[in-house]
Amino acid sequence: MHILIVSPEQFPLPGSGSVEICILAIAEQLSRHHQVTVISPLFSHQTEETWLNPKLRIKRVNAKLPSEYSKAVIKTIAQLEQPVDIIQVDNRPRSMSRIKEAFPSIPVVLFLHSLTFIPQNRLITSSLQKADLIVTNSKSLKRAVLHRFPIQAKKLTHIALGVDHFRFKPLHDAEKRVYYELYRLPADRFHILYVGRLIPQKGISTLIRAIHHLKPIIKSKAHLIIAGKTKNKAYRNTLQKLAQKLHVSVTFLGEIPHEQIHTLYPLASCMVCPSQKHEAFGLVNIEALSCGIPVIASSNGGMKEIITHGYNGFLVTNYKQAKSFTSHLSHLAQSTELLSLMGNNGRTTVLERYAWQVTAQKLESAYMSLL
């Protein structure tokens, strides 16, 4: 089977965004048994074609605007030397619709990673009608799509994402010391990690306030690590000023490349995902669990499917209130036994439920049902 995957027009591939990470991880697994071509946008530092292995290549097209990108993708598909058996378009329903119109005889799958590109309007309703199958990355996202577009019920299925648990794993103390120095982090602290974009809806200011509310003896040992990119330097400055004002010890690491991020997770005592809006899945959560650290997360979206409250972390129902996170941080900070137990449980969760191989196998079965 020749599988073609269309990456969104916004970011380069390989990339550090969760969508781009998922596309490559899934493509690599599928290429074990099938020929896979991934089409992505061309950026200045890249070549037009890259072979990652004998059965997996990336073809890059020089177009950034969605309409131009769709045309370039369609032209590229038409010029491929090997016929395509199935097309997967990630997170762009309008592009998917244009591609299906161009190749009506080829099954086209829309893989949704969020609600961002499916507003409830007639244009998207019409676009979704053209999909042969719609895959969501969580049950929560599937329910949300179904609520907006009930007519698509028969086309909808969900397939959870995965993690490379051979790479994302706990580290020995000697290894940790090396990376503490690399990242210039203070040793012997209760490290609280945030990984993700620096945007208001991710709730970073809520996390800073939550640490501020810790009892002084606990707060004095707490250190916040923030790893993520932002296009808004003013917002980062706002967060830095808030931390200074509230006397919260913090290190801003900026964006850590995904090929390196597995060395950061195990340095943390716990990770916090304080999202203030719906998170379809939350890839960082299973990456953290795989590294053996508990996760405190807002009780929304797909995170409720990953975190089992009191087992591998804590779910915060009243997540708009900073003090709701404080109590769980305090609980973990005062018990090394609980940190270890929940960390081990998190690792078990990942080994039992989340692997890219399983994600790819389920996708393969879904593809076969369309042929």
GUKOLZA-255358 format. One line per 5 residues: their letters; for each residue z, x, y of N, C-alpha, C. Coordinates in steps of 0.1 Angstrom, whole numbers. Layout:
<vopas>
A> Z/X/Y/Z/X/Y/Z/X/Y | ...
</vopas>
This chain:
<vopas>
MHILI> 0/8/-12/0/0/0/0/9/13 | -9/5/22/-9/12/35/-1/4/45 | 10/9/49/19/1/59/17/7/73 | 15/-1/83/14/3/96/25/-2/105 | 32/6/112/44/2/120/41/5/134
VSPEQ> 43/-5/143/40/-3/157/53/-2/165 | 56/10/170/68/12/178/66/7/192 | 77/3/199/76/-2/213/70/8/222 | 64/3/233/57/12/243/66/20/252 | 79/18/251/88/23/261/93/37/259
FPLPG> 95/41/247/102/54/244/94/62/234 | 96/76/235/88/84/225/94/83/211 | 86/88/202/90/89/188/86/103/183 | 96/110/177/110/106/175/118/104/188 | 128/96/187/136/93/199/151/91/196
SGSVE> 159/89/206/173/87/204/178/73/205 | 169/64/208/172/50/209/173/44/195 | 182/33/194/184/28/180/171/22/174 | 162/16/182/150/11/176/141/22/171 | 140/33/178/132/44/174/138/51/162
ICILA> 151/52/162/158/58/150/155/50/137 | 156/37/139/154/28/127/140/29/122 | 130/29/132/116/30/127/113/42/119 | 118/54/124/115/66/116/122/66/103 | 135/62/103/143/62/91/136/53/80
IAEQL> 132/41/84/126/32/75/112/37/70 | 105/43/80/91/48/76/92/60/66 | 102/68/68/104/79/59/107/74/44 | 116/64/44/119/58/30/107/52/24 | 99/44/32/87/37/27/77/47/22
SRHHQ> 76/58/29/66/68/25/68/75/12 | 79/73/6/82/78/-8/72/71/-18 | 68/59/-15/60/52/-24/47/46/-18 | 46/47/-5/34/41/2/29/51/13 | 17/48/17/11/55/28/16/48/41
VTVIS> 22/55/50/27/49/62/21/55/75 | 16/47/84/12/52/97/20/45/108 | 26/53/117/34/47/128/26/50/141 | 24/40/149/18/41/162/28/40/172 | 28/50/181/38/50/192/32/55/205
PLFSH> 38/54/217/33/59/229/32/74/230 | 22/79/237/21/94/239/28/98/251 | 37/108/250/44/114/261/39/128/263 | 42/133/275/36/146/279/39/158/270 | 50/158/263/54/169/255/49/168/241
QTEET> 41/157/238/38/154/224/23/156/221 | 20/157/208/6/157/203/2/143/199 | -12/141/198/-17/128/195/-14/124/181 | -12/133/172/-10/130/158/0/140/152 | 10/135/145/19/144/138/21/139/124
WLNPK> 20/148/114/23/144/100/37/149/97 | 46/139/93/59/143/89/61/146/75 | 52/141/67/50/144/53/37/140/48 | 32/143/36/18/140/32/15/125/33 | 25/116/33/23/102/33/27/95/46
LRIKR> 32/103/56/37/97/68/32/104/80 | 25/97/89/21/103/101/24/94/113 | 25/100/125/26/93/137/14/95/145 | 7/84/149/-4/84/158/0/79/172 | -2/87/182/3/84/196/-9/80/205
VNAKL> -7/69/212/-17/64/222/-12/66/236 | -22/69/245/-18/71/259/-19/59/267 | -8/51/266/-7/38/274/7/34/275 | 12/31/286/26/27/288/28/13/291 | 19/6/299/21/-8/302/19/-16/289
PSEYS> 27/-27/287/26/-34/274/12/-39/271 | 4/-45/281/-9/-50/278/-19/-39/274 | -18/-27/281/-26/-16/278/-23/-10/265 | -10/-10/262/-5/-4/249/-10/-12/237 | -10/-25/238/-15/-34/228/-29/-32/225
KAVIK> -37/-30/236/-52/-28/234/-54/-14/227 | -46/-4/231/-48/9/225/-44/9/211 | -33/1/207/-29/0/193/-40/-6/185 | -45/-17/190/-56/-25/183/-68/-16/181 | -72/-8/191/-83/1/189/-80/12/179
TIAQL> -68/17/179/-64/27/169/-64/22/155 | -59/10/153/-59/3/140/-73/2/135 | -82/-3/143/-96/-5/140/-103/8/136 | -99/19/141/-105/32/138/-99/40/126 | -89/34/120/-82/41/109/-92/43/97
EQPVD> -91/54/91/-100/57/80/-96/49/67 | -84/45/66/-79/38/55/-75/23/59 | -80/13/52/-76/-1/55/-61/-3/55 | -56/-11/64/-42/-14/65/-39/-27/57 | -28/-26/49/-24/-38/41/-14/-47/48
IIQVD> -5/-41/56/5/-48/63/8/-42/76 | 11/-50/86/15/-44/99/29/-49/103 | 37/-40/107/51/-44/112/51/-40/127 | 55/-49/135/56/-47/150/71/-48/153 | 77/-38/159/91/-38/162/94/-43/176
NRPRS> 102/-54/177/108/-58/189/99/-63/200 | 86/-65/198/77/-69/208/68/-81/204 | 74/-93/205/66/-105/200/53/-107/206 | 51/-104/219/38/-106/225/28/-96/220 | 32/-83/218/23/-73/212/19/-78/198
MSRIK> 29/-82/191/27/-87/177/16/-98/177 | 17/-107/187/8/-118/187/-7/-113/190 | -8/-104/199/-21/-98/202/-27/-91/190 | -19/-84/183/-23/-77/171/-28/-86/160 | -20/-97/158/-24/-107/148/-37/-114/151
EAFPS> -39/-116/164/-52/-122/168/-64/-113/165 | -61/-100/167/-72/-90/164/-74/-88/149 | -64/-90/141/-65/-88/127/-59/-100/119 | -66/-111/120/-60/-123/114/-58/-123/99 | -66/-114/92/-65/-114/77/-54/-105/72
IPVVL> -48/-97/81/-37/-88/77/-23/-94/80 | -14/-95/70/-1/-100/73/6/-92/83 | 12/-98/93/19/-91/104/34/-96/104 | 43/-86/104/57/-88/104/63/-84/118 | 72/-93/123/79/-89/135/93/-86/132
FLHSL> 97/-73/135/111/-69/132/118/-69/145 | 128/-78/146/136/-79/159/149/-72/158 | 152/-64/169/164/-57/170/174/-62/180 | 169/-72/188/178/-78/198/171/-91/203 | 178/-97/212/173/-110/219/165/-107/231
TFIPQ> 165/-94/235/160/-90/249/146/-95/251 | 137/-95/241/123/-98/243/119/-112/238 | 129/-120/235/125/-133/230/132/-144/239 | 129/-145/252/134/-156/260/129/-169/255 | 136/-179/257/132/-193/252/122/-199/261
NRLIT> 109/-196/259/98/-202/267/86/-204/258 | 76/-211/264/64/-215/256/56/-203/252 | 56/-193/260/48/-181/257/53/-174/244 | 66/-172/244/72/-166/232/72/-175/220 | 73/-188/222/72/-198/211/58/-196/205
SSLQK> 48/-196/213/34/-194/208/32/-181/201 | 38/-170/206/37/-157/200/44/-157/186 | 56/-162/185/63/-162/172/55/-170/162 | 48/-180/166/40/-188/156/30/-180/149 | 26/-169/155/15/-161/148/21/-151/138
ADLIV> 34/-149/138/40/-139/128/40/-145/114 | 37/-137/105/38/-142/91/52/-141/86 | 60/-132/92/74/-131/88/82/-125/100 | 94/-130/102/102/-125/113/115/-119/106 | 117/-107/108/129/-100/102/139/-97/114
TNSKS> 152/-100/111/162/-96/121/171/-86/114 | 178/-78/122/187/-68/117/201/-72/114 | 204/-85/116/217/-90/113/217/-105/111 | 227/-111/104/228/-125/103/230/-132/117 | 237/-125/125/240/-130/139/227/-132/147
LKRAV> 219/-122/146/206/-122/154/197/-133/148 | 197/-135/135/190/-145/128/194/-159/133 | 207/-161/134/212/-174/139/208/-176/153 | 209/-166/161/205/-167/175/190/-171/177 | 182/-164/169/168/-167/170/165/-181/165
LHRFP> 172/-185/154/170/-198/149/174/-209/159 | 185/-206/166/190/-216/176/179/-218/187 | 173/-207/191/163/-208/202/149/-214/197 | 146/-210/184/133/-214/179/135/-220/165 | 140/-232/164/143/-237/150/130/-239/142
IQAKK> 119/-240/148/106/-242/141/103/-230/132 | 109/-219/135/106/-206/128/115/-204/116 | 123/-214/112/133/-213/102/127/-207/89 | 116/-211/84/110/-207/71/105/-192/72 | 103/-187/84/97/-174/85/109/-163/86
LTHIA> 121/-168/89/132/-159/93/139/-153/81 | 142/-140/81/150/-134/71/158/-123/78 | 169/-118/73/176/-107/79/177/-96/69 | 176/-83/74/177/-71/66/186/-62/74 | 197/-58/69/206/-49/76/201/-35/77
LGVDH> 205/-28/87/200/-14/89/209/-5/81 | 206/8/81/213/18/73/217/30/80 | 222/40/73/227/52/79/225/63/68 | 222/75/73/221/87/63/235/92/61 | 241/87/50/255/91/48/257/105/43
FRFKP> 246/112/40/247/126/36/248/135/49 | 242/130/60/243/137/73/255/132/81 | 258/119/81/269/114/88/281/113/78 | 289/123/79/300/124/69/312/131/76 | 324/129/71/336/136/76/334/151/76
LHDAE> 341/158/85/341/173/86/355/179/82 | 354/191/76/367/198/74/372/203/87 | 385/206/87/392/211/100/385/223/106 | 381/232/97/374/245/102/361/241/110 | 354/232/104/341/227/110/344/220/124
KRVYY> 355/212/124/358/205/136/362/215/147 | 369/226/144/372/235/154/360/241/161 | 350/244/153/337/249/158/331/240/168 | 331/227/165/324/217/173/333/213/185 | 346/214/184/355/211/196/351/222/207
ELYRL> 349/234/202/345/245/212/331/242/217 | 322/238/209/309/236/213/308/225/224 | 315/214/222/315/203/231/326/205/242 | 333/216/242/344/219/252/354/207/253 | 359/203/241/368/192/240/382/198/238
PADRF> 392/192/243/406/197/241/410/194/226 | 417/203/220/421/201/206/434/193/206 | 438/189/194/451/182/192/454/170/202 | 443/162/204/445/150/212/441/138/204 | 444/126/209/440/114/203/426/111/209
HILYV> 415/115/203/402/113/209/396/100/206 | 393/93/217/387/80/217/372/81/221 | 363/78/212/349/80/214/341/67/218 | 332/69/228/322/59/231/309/65/229 | 300/59/222/286/64/221/276/52/224
GRLIP> 268/55/234/258/44/238/254/46/252 | 245/37/256/240/38/270/251/35/280 | 250/41/292/260/38/302/255/27/311 | 257/15/307/253/3/315/265/-6/315 | 266/-15/325/278/-23/327/281/-32/315
QKGIS> 270/-38/308/273/-47/297/279/-41/285 | 279/-27/285/285/-20/273/300/-20/274 | 306/-23/286/321/-24/287/328/-11/288 | 322/-1/293/329/12/294/341/12/304 | 339/4/315/350/3/324/362/-4/318
TLIRA> 359/-14/309/370/-21/302/377/-11/293 | 370/-2/287/377/8/278/385/18/286 | 380/22/298/388/31/306/401/24/310 | 400/11/314/412/4/318/422/2/306 | 416/0/294/424/-2/282/433/11/279
IHHLK> 427/22/281/434/35/279/445/36/290 | 442/32/302/451/33/313/464/25/310 | 463/14/302/474/5/299/482/10/288 | 479/21/281/487/27/271/500/32/276 | 510/31/268/523/37/272/522/51/276
PIIKS> 529/56/286/527/70/291/527/81/280 | 536/80/270/537/90/260/524/90/251 | 518/79/249/505/78/242/493/82/250 | 494/77/263/483/80/272/481/95/275 | 493/102/275/492/116/278/485/124/267
KAHLI> 484/118/255/477/125/244/463/120/242 | 459/109/249/446/103/247/436/110/255 | 424/111/249/413/117/256/400/109/253 | 393/104/263/381/96/261/369/106/261 | 360/104/251/347/111/251/336/101/253
IAGKT> 328/102/263/317/93/265/304/101/263 | 296/96/253/283/102/250/272/92/251 | 263/94/261/252/85/263/245/87/275 | 233/82/276/224/85/287/225/73/298 | 221/76/310/220/66/320/210/70/330
KNKAY> 202/60/335/193/62/346/199/60/359 | 211/54/359/219/50/371/230/60/373 | 228/71/381/238/81/383/250/75/391 | 247/65/399/257/58/407/267/51/398 | 262/45/387/272/39/378/280/49/371
RNTLQ> 274/60/367/282/71/360/293/76/370 | 289/77/383/299/82/393/310/72/394 | 307/59/393/317/48/394/327/49/383 | 322/52/371/330/53/359/339/66/360 | 334/77/366/342/89/367/353/86/378
KLAQK> 350/80/388/360/77/399/371/67/393 | 367/58/385/376/49/379/386/56/370 | 381/65/362/389/73/353/399/82/361 | 394/88/372/402/96/380/413/88/387 | 410/76/392/419/68/398/430/63/389
LHVSV> 427/60/376/436/55/366/442/67/358 | 439/79/362/445/91/355/442/91/340 | 429/87/336/425/87/323/417/100/320 | 421/108/310/415/120/307/402/117/300 | 391/123/305/377/119/300/368/131/300
TFLGE> 359/132/291/347/141/291/335/133/290 | 326/135/300/312/129/299/303/139/294 | 298/136/282/289/146/275/274/144/278 | 271/133/284/257/129/286/250/125/273 | 237/125/272/230/121/260/231/132/250
IPHEQ> 235/129/238/235/139/227/223/135/218 | 214/144/215/203/141/206/207/136/193 | 200/126/188/204/120/175/205/130/164 | 197/140/164/197/150/153/210/158/154 | 218/157/165/230/164/166/243/155/167
IHTLY> 241/142/169/252/133/171/262/133/159 | 257/136/147/266/135/135/277/146/136 | 275/156/145/286/166/146/297/161/156 | 294/150/163/304/146/173/313/135/168 | 308/125/160/316/114/155/329/119/148
PLASC> 328/129/139/340/133/131/351/139/140 | 348/143/152/358/149/161/367/138/167 | 363/126/166/371/115/172/381/110/163 | 392/105/169/402/98/161/398/84/158 | 391/78/167/385/64/165/373/63/175
MVCPS> 365/53/172/354/49/182/357/35/187 | 353/33/199/354/19/205/341/15/210 | 337/3/206/325/-4/210/328/-16/218 | 331/-15/231/336/-27/239/326/-35/245 | 314/-38/239/303/-45/244/307/-59/250
QKHEA> 302/-62/262/306/-74/268/295/-85/266 | 284/-82/259/274/-91/256/270/-89/241 | 262/-99/236/258/-99/222/252/-86/218 | 257/-80/207/252/-69/200/246/-73/187 | 233/-72/186/226/-77/174/231/-70/161
FGLVN> 233/-57/162/238/-49/150/248/-39/154 | 244/-29/162/253/-18/166/253/-7/156 | 242/1/157/240/12/147/251/22/148 | 256/24/160/267/34/162/279/31/154 | 281/19/151/293/15/143/293/20/129
IEALS> 281/19/123/280/23/109/279/39/108 | 274/45/119/274/59/120/288/65/121 | 296/58/129/310/62/130/318/60/117 | 316/48/111/323/46/98/319/56/88 | 306/59/87/301/69/77/308/82/79
CGIPV> 312/86/91/319/98/94/334/97/92 | 339/86/87/353/85/84/362/82/95 | 357/75/106/366/72/117/366/56/119 | 378/50/121/378/36/123/372/32/136 | 367/19/137/360/14/149/368/2/154
IASSN> 370/2/167/375/-9/174/363/-15/182 | 360/-28/179/348/-34/185/350/-48/190 | 342/-51/200/342/-65/205/338/-74/193 | 344/-85/192/341/-95/181/329/-103/185 | 318/-97/185/306/-105/188/294/-99/181
GGMKE> 284/-108/179/271/-104/172/273/-98/159 | 264/-89/155/264/-83/142/276/-74/139 | 283/-70/149/295/-61/147/305/-68/138 | 306/-81/139/315/-89/130/311/-88/116 | 299/-84/113/294/-83/99/297/-69/93
IITHG> 300/-59/102/302/-46/98/317/-42/98 | 325/-46/108/339/-43/109/347/-54/103 | 355/-51/93/365/-60/87/378/-57/94 | 383/-67/101/396/-66/109/407/-61/100 | 413/-50/104/425/-45/96/421/-37/84
YNGFL> 408/-36/81/404/-28/69/397/-15/73 | 386/-16/81/380/-3/85/380/-2/101 | 387/-11/107/388/-11/122/394/-24/127 | 392/-27/139/397/-39/145/386/-46/153 | 386/-59/153/378/-68/161/386/-74/172
VTNYK> 380/-73/184/387/-78/196/381/-91/200 | 388/-102/199/383/-115/202/382/-116/218 | 393/-113/224/393/-115/239/388/-102/245 | 375/-98/243/371/-85/246/368/-83/261 | 369/-93/269/367/-91/284/380/-86/290
QAKSF> 391/-87/283/404/-82/287/407/-68/282 | 409/-59/291/412/-45/287/424/-43/277 | 435/-51/280/447/-50/273/445/-54/258 | 435/-62/255/432/-66/241/428/-54/233 | 422/-44/239/418/-31/232/430/-22/232
TSHLS> 439/-23/242/450/-14/243/459/-14/231 | 462/-27/226/472/-28/215/467/-21/202 | 453/-22/200/448/-16/188/447/-1/189 | 444/4/201/444/18/204/458/24/201 | 468/17/206/482/21/205/486/21/190
HLAQS> 482/11/183/485/10/168/480/23/161 | 467/26/164/461/38/157/467/51/161 | 470/52/174/475/64/180/489/68/174 | 496/58/169/509/60/164/510/62/149 | 499/61/142/499/62/128/488/70/122
TELLS> 490/83/119/480/91/112/476/85/99 | 486/79/92/483/73/79/473/61/80 | 475/53/91/465/42/93/451/47/97 | 451/58/105/438/64/109/431/69/96 | 438/75/87/432/81/75/428/69/66
LMGNN> 436/59/64/433/48/55/421/41/60 | 421/37/73/409/30/78/397/38/78 | 398/51/81/387/60/81/380/61/67 | 389/62/56/384/62/43/377/48/39 | 383/37/44/378/24/41/364/23/48
GRTTV> 363/28/60/350/28/67/339/35/60 | 342/47/54/333/55/47/329/47/34 | 338/40/28/335/32/16/326/21/20 | 328/14/31/320/3/36/305/8/36 | 303/19/42/289/24/44/283/28/30
LERYA> 290/34/22/285/38/9/281/26/0 | 289/15/2/287/3/-6/276/-6/0 | 274/-5/13/266/-16/19/254/-11/28 | 255/1/33/245/5/43/238/18/40 | 225/17/36/217/29/33/203/26/36
WQVTA> 196/35/42/182/33/46/173/30/34 | 177/35/23/169/33/11/169/18/7 | 181/12/9/182/-3/6/174/-11/16 | 175/-7/29/168/-14/40/153/-14/36 | 148/-2/33/134/0/30/130/-8/17
QKLES> 138/-9/7/135/-16/-5/134/-31/-2 | 143/-36/6/142/-50/10/130/-54/18 | 127/-44/27/114/-46/35/102/-46/26 | 102/-37/17/91/-36/7/89/-49/0 | 100/-55/-5/99/-68/-12/94/-79/-3
AYMSL> 98/-78/10/93/-88/19/78/-87/22 | 74/-74/23/59/-72/25/52/-77/13 | 56/-74/1/49/-78/-11/48/-93/-13 | 58/-101/-7/57/-115/-8/46/-121/1 | 41/-113/10/30/-117/19/16/-114/14
L> 15/-105/4/2/-100/-1/-3/-109/-12
</vopas>
